[in-house]
Amino acid sequence: MIFSRNFRSFVCFSLLMLTGTGLAAPVHAASTAENALDFQGARIRLARLPPAMGEHGMVVSAQKLASDAGVRVLKEGGNAVDAAVAVGYALAVVYPAAGNIGGGGFMTLRTPDGKSVFIDFREHAPLAAKEDMYRDKDGHVIPGLSTKGWKSVAVPGTVAGLELALKTWGSMTRQQVMAPAIELAKNGYILQENDVHLLATSTNIFRDDLYASTIFLKSDGSTYKEGERLIQSDLATTLQKIADQGPEVFYHGDIAQETVRVSQGGGGLLTLKDLASYKPRVLSPVTCSYRGYQIDTAPPPSGGGVALCEMLNILSGYDLKKEGLYSVSSVHQEVEAMRHTYSDRRDLGDPDFVKNPVEKLIDPSYANAIRAAIPENRAVPSASLAVGQAEPEKPETTHFSVMDKSGYAVAVTYTLNGWFGAKVMAGKAGYFLNDEMDDFSSAPGVPNMFGLVGSKLTPLRPARPLFLPCLPLFFPGMDRRLW
């Protein structure tokens, strides 16, 4: 039997942990009044979930119906790649604040022979983008301009990325893997408590958008309640077109035309040429080891994979087990490792534009030098590190993981960036657009919405891919086997 579990992943750092005897998938800890998840004011309390076990496969996502879509595809004979594509499209329907076809992301994919590949389908800046487009005449960043509205929208990559994975490693047709998502949009789904909480965070956003208001609000302007059915007919039509015609209709056809029409009407930069020129990339993952375990993770244009490897290299020289969990010494060492790593990742950028010092940063000898410079009884002065400020992880990005009995495993992190992205919908196409332009450096030294400080290595340039810290990864057992 195949099991699915409603698992919320609210941090960019997400992993698929593989062991020699099966899959150990993380399950969210019991929620209390003190640690309830916070969606911009909405409090969501989740009951304790027991570990989910799967004999033939596993699907983990932020929404049960999306996980069920992946399980359905596995039961119908699909592999983990087929199921992952099904989950990706289903999340666009049932988890619209972060699940998407109007955003982008990263995918780390492991084949049955143990090899891993990395797919970059992050958004690109429009061709008309300019480095100073979010600054006033005095050079100051204009608040909100890069986070809300059509001017904050980058060229979406999700549809192209999912198609690349399906065509290269999948075994089913596009119509087969998209069928669950189309049914959820066309026939609707019954809203549960968490769904209502999610929508309640953005009622004013829906009211401000002509198209979103007709979908996520009732005809009298009131909100949907638990137990009611939410139908997204426009999105169903869009998904059916993609299923029948492929990504061409999204990047070249009438979906592209509708998206550009609404964008230009709202002062956005997107053009048909922007959409037609979008291409995802297949890259080699970053690989490192930690106490005998090999890790396959995201390379630049993600800064997260390199950062993770550097942190683990630093920590590998400490006896954390002996020191004890949450001991003063172990916390000090972990924090200092993270601070040094955060400083170093500022030297990273998109590999098409920046020569990244990856080999140096993940070299154990470099970690040894850092460890030797960390004082035992005090923090390293921040002034000696790069300027930056750590902020809590935000819930706007989502992750899903799938594995099957044949040995395929897929870890995907994708996003609209902010909660419901740019808060604009692509007209009658029925999907939300991202606000990923905020991930570029609006000005050197100025933080974006997540507190990440702009760098000279991530300036806003036409057609440039985005750079961010998310890192879908595999953490296999020592024998490198899935089962």
C-alpha positions in Angstrom: 0.0 0.0 0.0 1.1 3.6 -0.7 0.6 6.2 1.9 0.4 10.0 1.7 0.7 12.5 4.5 -0.2 16.2 4.7 3.2 17.6 5.6 3.8 21.3 5.8 7.3 22.5 4.9 7.7 26.1 5.8 11.4 26.5 5.3 13.6 26.8 2.2 15.9 24.1 3.6 14.0 20.9 2.8 15.3 17.4 2.3 14.4 13.9 1.3 16.2 11.5 3.7 16.8 8.0 2.2 18.0 5.0 4.2 19.0 1.5 3.4 15.6 0.2 4.7 13.2 2.7 3.4 12.3 6.4 3.7 12.4 8.5 6.8 10.2 11.5 6.0 10.1 14.4 8.5 6.7 15.0 10.1 5.8 18.4 11.6 6.1 18.5 15.4 3.0 18.9 17.5 1.6 22.4 17.4 0.9 24.4 20.6 -0.3 27.9 21.3 3.4 28.8 21.6 4.6 27.4 18.3 1.6 27.6 16.1 2.4 28.4 12.5 1.9 32.0 11.7 0.5 33.0 8.3 0.7 36.8 8.6 -1.7 37.0 11.4 -3.7 33.7 10.9 -2.9 31.1 13.6 -3.0 27.5 12.5 -2.7 24.7 15.0 -1.8 21.3 13.7 -2.4 18.1 15.6 0.4 15.7 16.2 0.9 13.4 13.2 2.3 9.9 13.6 5.1 8.8 11.2 3.8 7.7 7.8 5.2 4.5 6.4 5.1 3.4 2.8 6.0 0.0 1.4 6.1 0.9 -2.3 6.6 4.7 -2.3 6.1 8.0 -0.5 4.6 11.3 -1.4 5.0 14.3 1.0 3.6 17.8 0.3 2.1 20.8 2.0 -1.5 19.7 1.2 -3.2 16.3 1.5 -5.1 16.5 -1.8 -1.8 17.3 -3.6 -0.1 14.3 -1.9 -3.1 12.2 -2.9 -2.6 13.3 -6.5 0.9 11.9 -6.4 -0.2 8.7 -4.8 -2.8 8.2 -7.4 -0.2 8.5 -10.2 2.0 6.0 -8.4 -0.9 3.6 -8.1 -1.6 4.0 -11.8 1.9 2.8 -12.6 3.8 6.1 -12.8 7.2 6.6 -11.3 8.3 9.3 -8.8 8.9 11.8 -11.5 5.4 11.4 -12.9 4.0 11.7 -9.3 6.1 14.8 -8.6 4.8 16.6 -11.7 1.3 15.7 -10.6 1.9 17.1 -7.1 3.4 20.3 -8.6 0.3 21.0 -10.7 -2.1 20.0 -7.9 -0.5 22.4 -5.4 -1.2 25.2 -7.9 -4.9 24.4 -7.3 -5.1 23.5 -3.6 -2.2 25.5 -2.1 -2.3 28.7 -4.3 -0.4 30.9 -1.9 2.8 29.0 -2.8 2.0 26.1 -5.1 2.1 27.5 -8.6 2.4 27.6 -12.4 3.3 31.3 -12.2 6.5 31.0 -10.2 9.6 28.8 -10.3 11.9 26.6 -8.4 14.5 23.9 -8.1 14.3 20.1 -8.5 16.9 17.6 -7.3 16.2 14.2 -9.0 17.8 10.9 -8.3 17.6 8.0 -10.8 17.6 4.3 -9.9 21.3 3.9 -10.7 22.1 6.4 -7.9 23.0 9.4 -10.1 21.5 12.8 -9.2 20.7 15.8 -11.4 19.6 19.3 -10.6 16.9 21.2 -12.6 16.9 25.0 -12.3 13.5 26.4 -13.3 13.8 29.7 -11.4 12.2 32.8 -12.9 14.1 35.2 -15.1 14.0 39.0 -15.2 12.1 40.5 -18.1 14.1 41.9 -21.0 12.9 45.4 -20.1 14.2 45.2 -16.5 16.7 47.8 -15.4 19.1 47.8 -12.4 17.6 51.0 -11.0 13.9 50.3 -11.7 12.9 50.1 -8.1 14.6 53.3 -7.0 13.4 56.9 -7.0 15.2 59.8 -8.6 17.5 60.1 -5.6 18.5 56.5 -5.7 16.5 55.3 -2.8 14.5 52.0 -3.0 10.8 52.6 -3.3 9.1 50.3 -0.7 6.7 47.7 -2.1 7.5 48.3 -5.8 9.4 45.0 -6.0 7.0 42.9 -4.0 3.5 43.8 -5.1 1.9 44.4 -8.5 2.9 43.5 -12.1 6.2 45.4 -12.0 7.5 42.9 -9.4 6.7 39.9 -11.7 9.5 37.8 -13.3 9.2 35.3 -16.1 7.7 32.1 -14.6 9.5 28.8 -15.0 7.4 26.1 -13.3 5.6 24.8 -16.4 8.8 24.5 -18.4 10.7 22.8 -15.5 8.0 20.2 -14.8 7.8 19.5 -18.5 11.5 19.0 -18.8 11.5 16.5 -15.9 8.5 14.6 -17.3 9.8 14.3 -20.8 13.3 13.2 -19.7 12.6 10.9 -16.8 8.8 10.4 -16.6 6.9 7.4 -17.9 3.4 8.8 -18.3 1.7 11.3 -20.6 1.2 14.9 -19.6 -2.6 14.3 -19.7 -2.3 11.5 -17.2 -0.2 13.3 -14.6 -2.2 16.5 -14.9 -5.6 14.8 -14.6 -5.8 15.1 -10.8 -5.0 18.8 -10.8 -7.5 19.5 -13.6 -10.2 17.6 -11.7 -9.5 19.5 -8.5 -9.8 22.8 -10.3 -12.8 21.9 -12.5 -14.9 20.1 -9.9 -13.5 21.9 -6.9 -12.5 20.6 -3.5 -14.1 20.9 0.0 -12.3 23.5 2.1 -10.8 22.2 5.4 -9.9 24.4 8.4 -6.3 24.9 7.2 -7.5 25.9 3.7 -9.8 28.5 5.1 -7.0 29.9 7.3 -4.8 30.1 4.3 -7.3 32.0 2.2 -8.2 34.3 5.2 -4.7 35.7 5.2 -5.3 37.4 1.9 -9.0 38.5 1.7 -8.0 42.1 1.0 -5.6 40.9 -1.8 -8.5 39.0 -3.5 -10.7 42.1 -3.2 -8.1 44.3 -4.9 -7.7 42.0 -7.9 -10.6 41.9 -10.4 -10.0 38.3 -11.4 -9.0 36.8 -8.0 -12.1 38.3 -6.4 -14.4 36.3 -8.7 -12.7 33.0 -7.7 -11.7 33.3 -4.0 -14.7 35.4 -2.8 -18.4 34.8 -3.2 -20.6 36.9 -5.4 -21.5 39.1 -2.4 -17.9 39.6 -1.5 -17.9 37.3 1.5 -15.3 34.6 2.1 -15.6 30.9 1.8 -16.1 28.8 4.9 -14.9 25.4 6.1 -17.0 22.7 4.4 -17.7 24.7 1.3 -16.5 23.9 -2.2 -14.0 26.0 -4.0 -14.1 25.8 -7.8 -11.5 27.4 -10.1 -12.9 27.1 -13.6 -10.4 29.4 -15.3 -7.5 27.6 -13.8 -9.0 24.3 -14.9 -9.2 25.5 -18.5 -5.6 26.7 -18.3 -4.4 23.4 -17.0 -6.3 21.5 -19.6 -4.7 23.5 -22.3 -1.3 22.8 -20.9 -2.1 19.1 -20.7 -3.3 19.0 -24.3 -0.8 21.4 -26.0 2.2 21.3 -23.7 4.2 24.3 -22.4 4.0 25.9 -25.9 0.5 27.2 -25.1 1.8 28.7 -21.8 4.9 30.4 -23.3 3.8 31.1 -26.9 0.0 30.6 -27.1 -3.2 32.2 -25.8 -2.2 31.7 -22.1 0.9 33.8 -22.8 -1.1 36.4 -24.6 -3.6 36.7 -21.8 -0.8 37.0 -19.2 1.0 39.7 -21.2 -2.3 41.6 -21.8 -3.1 41.8 -18.1 0.6 42.5 -17.2 0.9 45.5 -19.6 -2.5 46.8 -18.5 -1.1 46.8 -14.9 2.2 48.4 -15.7 4.2 45.2 -15.8 7.2 44.4 -18.0 6.3 40.9 -19.3 6.3 40.5 -23.1 5.6 37.6 -25.4 9.3 37.6 -26.2 10.1 37.2 -22.5 7.9 34.1 -22.2 9.0 32.6 -25.5 12.6 32.8 -24.6 12.4 31.1 -21.2 14.4 27.9 -20.9 15.1 25.7 -17.7 18.6 24.3 -17.1 20.0 20.9 -16.0 23.0 21.2 -13.8 25.3 18.9 -11.8 24.4 18.9 -8.1 26.8 19.9 -5.4 28.1 16.8 -3.5 29.6 16.7 -0.1 29.8 14.2 2.8 29.1 14.4 6.5 30.2 11.7 8.9 30.1 9.0 6.3 26.9 10.2 4.5 27.0 11.6 1.0 24.8 14.6 0.3 23.5 15.6 -3.2 22.2 19.1 -3.1 21.6 22.3 -5.1 24.4 24.1 -6.9 24.4 27.8 -7.7 22.1 29.6 -8.7 21.1 28.3 -5.3 23.3 29.5 -2.4 21.8 26.9 -0.1 23.6 23.8 -1.2 27.0 25.2 -0.9 26.1 26.8 2.4 24.8 23.5 3.8 28.0 21.7 2.8 30.2 24.4 4.3 28.3 24.3 7.6 28.4 20.5 7.9 32.2 20.6 7.1 32.7 23.0 9.9 30.6 21.0 12.3 32.2 17.7 11.4 35.2 18.6 13.5 33.2 18.9 16.7 32.0 16.1 18.9 28.4 17.3 19.0 27.1 14.0 20.5 29.4 14.3 23.5 28.6 18.0 24.0 24.9 17.3 24.0 21.9 18.8 22.2 21.3 22.5 23.0 24.5 22.6 25.2 26.2 26.0 25.3 29.2 24.8 23.4 27.2 23.0 20.6 24.9 26.0 20.1 27.8 28.3 20.0 29.6 26.2 17.4 26.4 25.8 15.2 25.7 29.5 15.3 29.2 30.4 14.4 29.3 27.9 11.5 26.1 29.4 10.2 27.4 33.0 10.5 30.6 32.2 8.6 28.6 30.3 6.0 26.1 33.1 5.5 29.0 35.5 5.0 30.6 33.3 2.4 27.5 32.7 0.4 27.5 36.4 -0.5 30.3 35.6 -3.0 27.9 33.3 -4.9 25.7 34.2 -7.9 24.2 32.7 -11.0 26.9 30.6 -12.8 26.2 32.2 -16.1 27.4 35.5 -14.7 29.6 34.8 -11.7 32.6 32.6 -11.2 31.6 30.8 -8.0 34.3 29.6 -5.6 32.3 26.4 -4.9 35.3 24.1 -4.6 37.0 26.3 -2.1 33.9 26.8 0.1 33.1 23.1 0.4 36.7 22.1 0.8 37.2 20.4 4.3 40.5 22.2 4.7 38.8 25.5 4.4 36.3 24.4 7.1 39.3 23.4 9.3 40.7 26.9 9.0 37.3 28.5 9.9 36.9 26.1 12.9 40.4 27.0 14.1 39.4 30.7 14.1 36.2 30.3 16.1 36.8 31.2 19.7 35.5 28.8 22.3 34.0 31.3 24.7 32.8 34.2 22.6 31.2 35.1 19.3 33.2 36.3 16.3 32.6 40.0 16.0 30.0 40.7 13.2 32.1 43.5 11.9 34.6 40.9 10.8 32.0 39.2 8.7 29.9 40.4 5.8 27.1 42.8 6.6 23.8 40.9 7.0 20.9 40.2 9.2 19.4 36.8 9.9 15.6 36.7 9.7 13.2 33.9 10.5 12.3 31.6 7.7 9.0 32.5 6.0 6.2 30.2 4.9 5.7 31.4 1.4 7.8 28.7 -0.3 6.7 25.1 -0.4 8.5 21.8 -0.8 7.4 18.3 -1.9 9.2 15.0 -2.0 8.4 11.7 -3.8 10.1 8.4 -4.1 9.0 5.1 -5.7 9.8 1.4 -5.5 12.1 1.5 -8.6 14.6 3.9 -7.0 13.5 7.2 -8.4 13.4 10.1 -5.9 12.5 13.7 -6.4 12.8 16.7 -4.1 11.3 20.0 -5.3 11.3 23.4 -3.8 9.2 26.0 -5.7 7.6 29.3 -4.9 5.8 32.5 -5.8 8.2 34.2 -3.4 5.7 36.2 -1.3 2.4 34.9 0.0 0.3 34.8 -3.2 3.3 36.2 -5.0 2.8 39.7 -6.5 -0.9 39.6 -5.5 -1.9 39.7 -9.2 -3.7 37.1 -11.3 -3.1 36.4 -15.0 -6.5 37.5 -16.1 -8.8 34.7 -17.3 -5.9 32.3 -17.1 -6.7 32.0 -13.4 -3.2 31.7 -11.8 -1.2 33.9 -9.5 2.1 35.5 -10.6 5.3 35.6 -8.6 7.0 38.7 -7.1 10.5 37.2 -7.6 12.0 40.5 -8.9 12.4 41.2 -5.2 15.1 38.5 -5.1 17.4 40.6 -7.2 19.4 43.3 -5.5 17.3 46.5 -5.7 20.3 48.3 -4.5 23.6 47.1 -3.0 23.3 46.8 0.8 19.5 47.0 0.8 17.6 44.0 2.2 14.7 42.4 0.3 11.5 41.2 1.9 13.2 38.4 3.7 16.0 40.5 5.2 18.6 39.2 2.7 20.9 42.0 1.8 21.5 42.9 -1.8 24.9 42.1 -3.2 26.9 43.4 -6.2 26.9 39.8 -7.5 23.0 39.7 -7.8 22.2 43.0 -9.6 19.0 43.3 -11.7 19.8 42.6 -15.3 17.5 41.8 -18.3 16.8 38.0 -18.7 19.0 37.2 -15.7 18.0 34.1 -13.6 17.3 34.6 -10.0 19.6 33.6 -7.1 18.2 32.3 -3.8 19.1 30.0 -0.9 16.6 27.1 -1.3 18.2 23.7 -1.5 16.2 20.5 -2.3 18.6 17.7 -1.4 19.1 14.0 -0.9 20.6 12.6 2.3 21.1 8.9 1.5 22.1 6.2 3.9 25.8 5.2 4.0 25.3 2.5 1.5 23.7 5.0 -0.9 20.6 2.8 -1.3 17.0 3.9 -1.2 15.6 0.7 0.3 
